[in-house]
Amino acid sequence: MSSPGHAPLAVLWRLRLNDDRIACRVYREGTTLQLCVESPSAVIVREPFELEPRALARARMLRANLERRGWSEDIIGTGPSKDDGAP
């Protein structure tokens, strides 16, 4: 799932657990950036984002926490997808 009419500026990571997939993407909303953690069907988390070390570290920490819980790197093209191959 993506913001209506917007392509992501960046995909920070993609993870999968069995058949479930999520991605962490950055979108531009007007003059601000938005960080979205989303599945193919829903936005799980959306918050303002700034390109600064603290915000990037927070995204890395979320990924590490999910990986400790069994999620793994999702390589594009390794399974079925509903949309553009992401998440």
Backbone as a printed PyTorch tensor [residue, N CA C, xyz], in Angstrom:
tensor([[[  0.8560,  -1.1730,   0.0000],
         [  0.0000,   0.0000,   0.0000],
         [  0.8950,   1.2280,   0.0000]],

        [[  0.4600,   2.2580,  -0.6630],
         [  1.2490,   3.4830,  -0.6830],
         [  0.3270,   4.6750,  -0.5250]],

        [[  0.9340,   5.8170,  -0.2580],
         [  0.1380,   7.0300,  -0.1750],
         [ -0.5150,   7.2770,  -1.5240]],

        [[ -1.7960,   7.6290,  -1.5410],
         [ -2.4840,   7.8270,  -2.8150],
         [ -1.7790,   8.8500,  -3.6920]],

        [[ -1.4200,   8.4350,  -4.8970],
         [ -0.8030,   9.3490,  -5.8480],
         [  0.6460,   9.6800,  -5.5830]],

        [[  1.2590,   9.0220,  -4.6020],
         [  2.6430,   9.3270,  -4.2610],
         [  3.5030,   8.0760,  -4.3670]],

        [[  4.6470,   8.2300,  -4.9820],
         [  5.6400,   7.1600,  -4.9780],
         [  6.5770,   7.4220,  -3.8090]],

        [[  7.0900,   6.3840,  -3.1760],
         [  8.0100,   6.6240,  -2.0580],
         [  9.3130,   7.2530,  -2.5430]],

        [[  9.8710,   8.1310,  -1.7180],
         [ 11.1840,   8.7010,  -2.0060],
         [ 12.2720,   7.6740,  -1.7210]],

        [[ 12.0130,   6.8370,  -0.7100],
         [ 12.9970,   5.8270,  -0.3140],
         [ 12.2880,   4.6560,   0.3420]],

        [[ 12.8630,   3.4860,   0.1670],
         [ 12.4320,   2.2990,   0.8980],
         [ 13.5960,   1.9560,   1.8170]],

        [[ 13.3720,   2.1080,   3.1320],
         [ 14.4560,   1.8740,   4.0840],
         [ 14.6920,   0.3880,   4.3100]],

        [[ 13.6080,  -0.3840,   4.3550],
         [ 13.7290,  -1.8310,   4.4810],
         [ 12.4200,  -2.5160,   4.1450]],

        [[ 12.5380,  -3.8220,   3.8330],
         [ 11.3870,  -4.6930,   3.5890],
         [ 11.6140,  -5.9730,   4.3830]],

        [[ 10.5960,  -6.4130,   5.0920],
         [ 10.6990,  -7.6370,   5.8800],
         [  9.5320,  -8.5590,   5.5680]],

        [[  9.7390,  -9.8530,   5.8270],
         [  8.6640, -10.8250,   5.6580],
         [  8.6930, -11.8270,   6.7990]],

        [[  7.5170, -12.3300,   7.1150],
         [  7.3470, -13.3960,   8.0950],
         [  6.3010, -14.3230,   7.5040]],

        [[  6.7400, -15.4950,   7.0630],
         [  5.8700, -16.4160,   6.3290],
         [  5.3270, -15.7020,   5.0950]],

        [[  4.0110, -15.5490,   4.9730],
         [  3.4290, -14.8690,   3.8150],
         [  3.1460, -13.3860,   4.0650]],

        [[  3.4510, -12.8990,   5.2690],
         [  3.2060, -11.4900,   5.5980],
         [  4.4240, -10.6540,   5.2220]],

        [[  4.1520,  -9.4610,   4.6970],
         [  5.2220,  -8.5470,   4.3050],
         [  4.9330,  -7.1500,   4.8160]],

        [[  5.9990,  -6.4720,   5.2020],
         [  5.8960,  -5.0620,   5.5790],
         [  7.0940,  -4.3280,   4.9890]],

        [[  6.9310,  -3.0210,   4.8370],
         [  8.0190,  -2.1790,   4.3330],
         [  8.0200,  -0.8700,   5.0940]],

        [[  9.1990,  -0.2980,   5.2190],
         [  9.3600,   1.0190,   5.8190],
         [  9.7580,   1.9470,   4.6830]],

        [[  8.8680,   2.9060,   4.3830],
         [  9.0810,   3.8150,   3.2530],
         [  8.9940,   5.2620,   3.7120]],

        [[  9.6540,   6.1230,   2.9580],
         [  9.6030,   7.5660,   3.2190],
         [  8.8890,   8.2290,   2.0450]],

        [[  7.8800,   9.0430,   2.3570],
         [  7.1040,   9.7750,   1.3550],
         [  7.2260,  11.2670,   1.6010]],

        [[  7.0290,  12.0410,   0.5600],
         [  6.9470,  13.5020,   0.6980],
         [  5.4730,  13.8700,   0.7650]],

        [[  5.1090,  14.6110,   1.7990],
         [  3.7470,  15.1270,   1.9730],
         [  3.8560,  16.6460,   2.0460]],

        [[  3.6460,  17.3050,   0.9290],
         [  3.8170,  18.7610,   0.8980],
         [  5.2800,  19.1010,   1.0930]],

        [[  5.5790,  19.8400,   2.1500],
         [  6.9630,  20.2340,   2.4160],
         [  7.6280,  19.3610,   3.4700]],

        [[  6.9220,  18.3480,   3.9700],
         [  7.4830,  17.4840,   5.0040],
         [  7.6580,  16.0610,   4.4790]],

        [[  8.4160,  15.2900,   5.2230],
         [  8.5870,  13.8740,   4.9290],
         [  7.7780,  13.0590,   5.9240]],

        [[  7.2590,  11.9190,   5.4670],
         [  6.5020,  11.0030,   6.3140],
         [  7.1570,   9.6320,   6.2550]],

        [[  7.3590,   9.0100,   7.4060],
         [  7.8350,   7.6470,   7.4790],
         [  6.6120,   6.7540,   7.6430]],

        [[  6.4910,   5.7490,   6.7990],
         [  5.3510,   4.8300,   6.8610],
         [  5.8520,   3.4020,   6.9430]],

        [[  5.3420,   2.6650,   7.9130],
         [  5.5170,   1.2230,   7.9500],
         [  4.1900,   0.6830,   7.4650]],

        [[  4.2280,  -0.1100,   6.3910],
         [  2.9860,  -0.5280,   5.7660],
         [  3.0620,  -1.9430,   5.2270]],

        [[  1.8990,  -2.5530,   5.1680],
         [  1.7440,  -3.8580,   4.5370],
         [  1.1280,  -3.6020,   3.1640]],

        [[  0.9420,  -4.6390,   2.3530],
         [  0.3020,  -4.4120,   1.0650],
         [ -1.1220,  -3.8660,   1.1860]],

        [[ -1.7580,  -4.0520,   2.3340],
         [ -3.1580,  -3.6430,   2.4620],
         [ -3.4260,  -2.5210,   3.4620]],

        [[ -2.4400,  -2.1250,   4.2740],
         [ -2.7180,  -1.1120,   5.2920],
         [ -1.4510,  -0.3770,   5.7190]],

        [[ -1.6350,   0.8600,   6.1600],
         [ -0.5490,   1.6120,   6.7820],
         [ -0.5890,   1.2770,   8.2700]],

        [[  0.5090,   0.7720,   8.7960],
         [  0.5830,   0.3680,  10.1960],
         [  0.9890,   1.5470,  11.0690]],

        [[  1.9950,   2.2880,  10.6210],
         [  2.4890,   3.4620,  11.3480],
         [  2.8090,   4.5400,  10.3340]],

        [[  2.4070,   5.7600,  10.6420],
         [  2.7760,   6.9240,   9.8270],
         [  3.1550,   8.0350,  10.8020]],

        [[  4.3440,   8.6150,  10.5790],
         [  4.7880,   9.7080,  11.4440],
         [  5.7000,  10.6470,  10.6810]],

        [[  5.8110,  11.8840,  11.1360],
         [  6.7270,  12.8310,  10.4950],
         [  8.1510,  12.2840,  10.5550]],

        [[  8.9390,  12.5960,   9.5370],
         [ 10.2920,  12.0530,   9.4300],
         [ 11.2380,  13.1570,   8.9850]],

        [[ 12.4030,  13.2040,   9.6070],
         [ 13.4510,  14.1310,   9.2030],
         [ 14.7130,  13.3370,   8.9340]],

        [[ 15.4420,  13.7310,   7.9110],
         [ 16.6910,  13.0470,   7.6010],
         [ 17.7570,  13.4890,   8.5920]],

        [[ 17.7630,  12.8230,   9.7200],
         [ 18.7470,  13.0950,  10.7480],
         [ 19.1200,  11.7590,  11.3900]],

        [[ 20.2830,  11.6650,  11.9920],
         [ 20.7400,  10.3960,  12.5440],
         [ 19.7560,   9.7410,  13.5130]],

        [[ 19.0980,  10.5340,  14.3410],
         [ 18.1810,   9.9810,  15.3300],
         [ 17.0000,   9.2710,  14.6580]],

        [[ 16.4320,   9.8580,  13.6230],
         [ 15.2930,   9.2570,  12.9280],
         [ 15.7040,   7.9850,  12.1910]],

        [[ 16.8720,   8.0050,  11.5610],
         [ 17.3580,   6.8140,  10.8720],
         [ 17.6730,   5.6970,  11.8660]],

        [[ 18.2170,   6.0540,  13.0170],
         [ 18.5020,   5.0580,  14.0550],
         [ 17.2100,   4.4400,  14.5710]],

        [[ 16.1680,   5.2390,  14.6940],
         [ 14.8750,   4.7180,  15.1500],
         [ 14.3200,   3.6960,  14.1460]],

        [[ 14.4280,   3.9780,  12.8590],
         [ 13.9660,   3.0390,  11.8360],
         [ 14.7960,   1.7540,  11.8730]],

        [[ 16.1110,   1.8800,  12.0780],
         [ 16.9730,   0.6940,  12.1870],
         [ 16.6230,  -0.1290,  13.4210]],

        [[ 16.3310,   0.5580,  14.5320],
         [ 15.9790,  -0.1330,  15.7720],
         [ 14.6690,  -0.9140,  15.5990]],

        [[ 13.6900,  -0.3170,  14.9290],
         [ 12.4300,  -1.0120,  14.6730],
         [ 12.6930,  -2.2690,  13.8470]],

        [[ 13.5000,  -2.1360,  12.8180],
         [ 13.8380,  -3.2990,  11.9860],
         [ 14.5200,  -4.3780,  12.8160]],

        [[ 15.4860,  -4.0150,  13.6310],
         [ 16.1980,  -4.9880,  14.4660],
         [ 15.2450,  -5.6950,  15.4240]],

        [[ 14.3200,  -4.9480,  16.0110],
         [ 13.3440,  -5.5490,  16.9210],
         [ 12.4600,  -6.5600,  16.1910]],

        [[ 12.0240,  -6.2210,  14.9810],
         [ 11.2030,  -7.1450,  14.2020],
         [ 12.0070,  -8.3810,  13.8050]],

        [[ 13.2640,  -8.2080,  13.4500],
         [ 14.1040,  -9.3510,  13.0800],
         [ 14.3080, -10.2860,  14.2650]],

        [[ 14.4350,  -9.7400,  15.4830],
         [ 14.5540, -10.5870,  16.6780],
         [ 13.2850, -11.3990,  16.9100]],

        [[ 12.1640, -10.9100,  16.3910],
         [ 10.8920, -11.6100,  16.5560],
         [ 10.5750, -12.5410,  15.3820]],

        [[ 11.5440, -12.7660,  14.5000],
         [ 11.3710, -13.7410,  13.4480],
         [ 11.1960, -13.2000,  12.0400]],

        [[ 11.0470, -11.8850,  11.8840],
         [ 10.9420, -11.3040,  10.5500],
         [ 12.3120, -11.3770,   9.8890]],

        [[ 12.3500, -11.4920,   8.5660],
         [ 13.6210, -11.5390,   7.8480],
         [ 13.5700, -10.6430,   6.6200]],

        [[ 14.7410, -10.3760,   6.0700],
         [ 14.8660,  -9.5240,   4.8870],
         [ 13.9970, -10.0720,   3.7600]],

        [[ 13.2420,  -9.2100,   3.1170],
         [ 12.4130,  -9.6090,   1.9800],
         [ 13.1170,  -9.1530,   0.7150]],

        [[ 13.5750, -10.0960,  -0.0650],
         [ 14.2520,  -9.7910,  -1.3210],
         [ 13.1910,  -9.6720,  -2.4030]],

        [[ 13.1890,  -8.5770,  -3.1380],
         [ 12.1990,  -8.3480,  -4.1880],
         [ 12.2580,  -9.4890,  -5.1940]],

        [[ 11.0710,  -9.9780,  -5.5550],
         [ 10.9830, -11.0170,  -6.5640],
         [ 11.0770, -12.4330,  -6.0140]],

        [[ 11.0020, -12.5990,  -4.6840],
         [ 11.1070, -13.9350,  -4.1120],
         [  9.7660, -14.5480,  -3.7490]],

        [[  8.6760, -13.8680,  -4.0890],
         [  7.3730, -14.4240,  -3.7650],
         [  6.2660, -13.6010,  -4.3740]],

        [[  5.0280, -14.0530,  -4.2070],
         [  3.8970, -13.3320,  -4.7850],
         [  3.7040, -11.9630,  -4.1390]],

        [[  3.2190, -11.0310,  -4.9190],
         [  2.9420,  -9.6870,  -4.4170],
         [  1.7220,  -9.1420,  -5.1250]],

        [[  0.9470,  -8.3170,  -4.4130],
         [ -0.2710,  -7.7510,  -4.9620],
         [ -0.0280,  -6.5290,  -5.8240]],

        [[  1.1220,  -5.8570,  -5.6090],
         [  1.3280,  -4.5900,  -6.3190],
         [  2.6950,  -4.5580,  -6.9830]],

        [[  3.4180,  -3.5040,  -6.8330],
         [  4.6670,  -3.2830,  -7.5510],
         [  5.8560,  -4.0940,  -7.0100]],

        [[  5.5640,  -5.1770,  -6.3450],
         [  6.6290,  -5.9840,  -5.7880],
         [  7.0010,  -5.6020,  -4.3720]],

        [[  6.2650,  -4.6590,  -3.7910],
         [  6.5780,  -4.1960,  -2.4550],
         [  5.3230,  -4.1140,  -1.6300]],

        [[  5.3880,  -4.3280,  -0.3840],
         [  6.5410,  -4.7630,   0.3560],
         [  6.8220,  -6.2020,   0.0970]]])
